[in-house]
Amino acid sequence: MNLGGFKNKEILVDLTERSVGYREINEEDAKKYIGGRGLGVKYVLDNGPEVEPLSEDNLLCFMTGPVTGSRSSMSGRLAVVTKSPLTGTVTDSHIGGWTAARLKWAGVDNVIFKGKSDKPVYLFIEDGKAELRDASALWGKSTRQTVKAMKDEHGEENLSVMTIGQAGENQVRFSAFINEHDRAAGRGGTAAVAGYKKLKAIVIKAAQKGNMPEPKQKDDYAKANRKAVKAILEGGLTAPNKGGLSVYGTNVLTNLINEVGALPTKNSQYTHWEHAEKHSGEYVNKNLLVANNTCHACPVGCKIEVEVKDGKYKTRVESIEFESAWSLGSNCLLSDAEAISFMIDQCNEYGIDTIELGHAFSVTMEASEKGLINETLKWGDADGMIDLTRKIAHREGLGGILAEGPARAAAEWGAPELSMSVKGQSIPAYDPRGIQGIGLGYATSNRGACHLRGYTVASEIAGIPEPTDRLKAEGKGELLKVFQDLLAFSDSMNICKFSSFSENAEHYAEQYSTMTGIPMTAEEVMVAGERIYNLERYYNNLAGFDKREDDFLPKRFTEEPASGNSAGSVSRMDIMLEEYYQVRGWRDGVVPDEKLRELGIISEDSSAPTQQL
């Protein structure tokens, strides 16, 4: 392989055989699918979309990209790719911090697990070599206890630990990997896959010195990087110590989204809440902020570390993200930022997705209010939520039902309509009645309801790259495709999505070209992103998601009008989905063979699924 940026080494771990092997990366696959998310999905597809998520056959891939660990701004991301036990779709969940950079500095691009160990293990990586080690003493420990134990054993310097907690061990379907900086690969239940396989952690020992990825065109790469950094430093949202993301973190959005009438409230029964300000970024900045932390090569510093110094919710945690604050807050009618901080801390300890957890609460609260279940959980009951978090992590009582995911729990209670989910994954913090494009994004996301597949909010709320009417349905199919394709590329290059608030396809093309040595234009960036998005859709089609109704929203969004400054609006999926399919060239959600051939996903003379690895 002759591409810059790559170490050209993948670690292959067979947990059943307790063996570790190595291979080079296929250059043609890397050119087609870039790295990170795209290449990981290719591996999972080649492994077969019919596998059971919680089985020896499912792959669990930890993927970097060609600029990971480099001087490129915001290049500290790592993608965890697998078949999701929550949704049954392909999923990729991303984590920040320093883990990805250290993996690359250790001389490794990707780590791929298959099989199942008969006892708990962790993988130790140093100097391009890996070894499976016994993790029996770590099993049952929280993520932070595991990190501490690994630092005690291997030393704190130049060490990264990415681990599951008790929720992953107990195969909670929305459990998450956590690294040493409280960063989570939150969505899709990737930690449950690791828990099934008895994989407790990945531990990486690596220093930066002399190990950063080497660009093919050093001088041109330096120019491209300076141009990208300038865009970030001058960006309205990303400017260090000035932009909203830097000053308030992602929670800068709470008051803004609430004001426009697009903050899902009380399990999405309303779209505005008068008490949302009490868990907003502005409130947290004034009352709880203690530090602004950052990831590798990131000048923005959106990670807001908070501390509750006294009382029963005493904690110090990073951080009160917008999604977490909303899901545990307005979604459940809880305005206490201190209690929310404590619950986020619980999630980090147990390894749980905060978004899905908040929905587990709100579904339970509405089911309880309507007399559908015997257990009682009242709206805004912080102590009840805290207790239920522990029960979910350990699958105790009601927690065992909810550990299967809110969508499955609602269905078991005979009220599937109470789950605000698509393909089994619950929605994030933007109500699709107040922001039309993001609703289409939820419906067509390849990993279940998700704002990060195609963040039309940038245009519909922030006017980036140009403003569109948030309440207008027409034109949102085309808008969404652009965002989905661009972000599929950035996820595969493994650069933070927040870079897209300031950078564009041209910035990405220049960094990619000069790093790898492969000429690429802005137009070719979009084609590569389209190829990756269609690859994921192809996987899902083969996995059984091949009907139009798979791409739709709960009736609450299409039939019950919004409140606040979006009063009377409903999601116009009927208009948007038809337009989207036309723009994509899909037939009722299925990628036709001619589109797959056009993008080079299948060969000209083939219509069969890709062969297994």
Phi, psi and omega in degrees: 000134188235040180254136175290158177093329181268146169276347179060042177217127172241140176263127178250119183244122173258104185289331178294315181274352184056044182241152178233127178228177184223152174208161173276164180272136176293119187296321180294321176297319180295322178293320182287317191246007166074307185148196172041237182303310186296312181291324177297318178296322177301317179295317181292323176294314180299332179285344177109117182286354182272356184294152173282136182302316179262077181205165177296333186284336183291136175274148173232110190247133175247113196236134170255178178238179185293340178253000181303133178076009181265191177278355177299133181298141176064034184258033182253031185259148176229137181255131174256117188240134181193182168270126189284131173285347178277319189246334188080004176264170165293147178218150169226129180237134190250148182228141179259203183094225186234358184300312182297314180299318182292328176298315179294319180293336177281359177090022185230138175270310190217154176231129186234124181251142168220170178081194182210128178282153177274352175210162183299137179221161167228158180256125177254128184238130176202136176053043175076004180240152182228150180216133173281132180231157183293132179240021182301323181287344180267340184294130184097349179273155176287172180297317183290323175298322179292315178302315180298316180299321180289324177291324176297324183278320189251356183086145185285330187293130176059030183247135171236139180231124176242119193218163171259158174254202182295329180296318177294318178302322181270010174057039169299128191290353174235035176280157191227147167287143176232140173253185192292351180250026181062023176270139185241138162272085202284315196264153171095353177076031182299328180291332177295323176298316178296319179299318177300320183279358182064032176263111184276320187198162167242126183241126187236128177247113183196137174259155181290324192307118175075001187244005179292150179303141182264120176286146178293323183241084192301312183293315180292325176296318179300320178294316180297321180292319178298320179296318179293317179298318178301318179298319180292316182295333182259002183289145180297325180263331189261351183303125182302131177063009179231311181293154183302322180296322182286320185280315188247355186072189182297338181289000171300342185277341187305303183295323181295311182292325177294320182296323181279355179082042181226024178260107182300126188230139180054060183055042176066023173285336179225168180237015178207143178220128185291344182256007183298331182302334184288348172236024182280167177298323179296318179295314181297317179301320184281327192246335189233346185298134175232341181197152171246111182257171183214171177258178178305132172057034180241119178276351188283311179067057184276355183277109184266110178273132185236158177220130169257113193275335185221167173087183186289346178256021181303126181192166170223125190208153174238116358210175176274085177291159179303311183298317181293314180299319179291311187298317179274346183258261184306321180302330182247010183057043175244121183254358186280104182295330179291318178294321178297318177301317180297318180292322175298320176300318175302313181301319178293324179291313182278337186079070184227141174289118183295325181296310182293325179297315178301323177290326175301320177293310187293324175296317178296318180297315180290321177296322178294315180299326182269004176072024182275343180226158180282326180292150181239127171224114185273154178302132176077011181278090185298314183293324175295322178293319179297315179296320181290330176301313178299318182293324177295314181300328183254005180055050179258129174053233178304327179300330178293323177291314183289336178296341176282351181109145181302323181295316179293322179296314180299320178295319179297328179276005177078018183221063182301337181293347179282345180270119180272073189224161172230126182057027176091355178252134187282153184290154170278203197268024180236121182281127184290352175280333180262346177221096191299315185297324182290333175295318175296324177297317177301313187294325186254003176300138182280356177239025186086173187313125186197137176272341187276351175288320180207095192275074180294345176304328179305316179278314189288335180246312186267351179072026181249127356282344174209152185285144170229156182288117185293336182263000180264131181275324184298137177088353184284337176296314179292319179300314182297318180302318180300312181295317181298317182290317180298315183285333173297322178291312182296324177294330181276326170290341180065056174240144187303139180300331181295342175299332183290349173290339182235329179263164179225186183300328179293318176300314181297317182299316183293319179292317180296313183299312184286333176285309186275333186088005177263116179301134179211134177262171176300322179295321180289331172302314182292325177293319178297318177297320177297319179299316181294318180295321178289327175300316179295318178296321177300315177304310183296322175303314180292335179275359176112356177268082188227025180233150180303323183291346174292338183254059182218168183257158172303149184299337178304325183276333183262347184236333182259118186295152178287170177240188179062217183279010170241020186309131177092346183279143170233162178288130181262061180298330181302317180286311190291319185294320179297315178297319181298314179300321180295315180295322180284335185079028179260159177246104182050042176091357181257133177281117180288159182302324182295327176289320178297321179289318179304322183268359178076019179283322171238160183285166183298330183254021184231146169226010183270155175301155178298145179290153179289158176294000000 
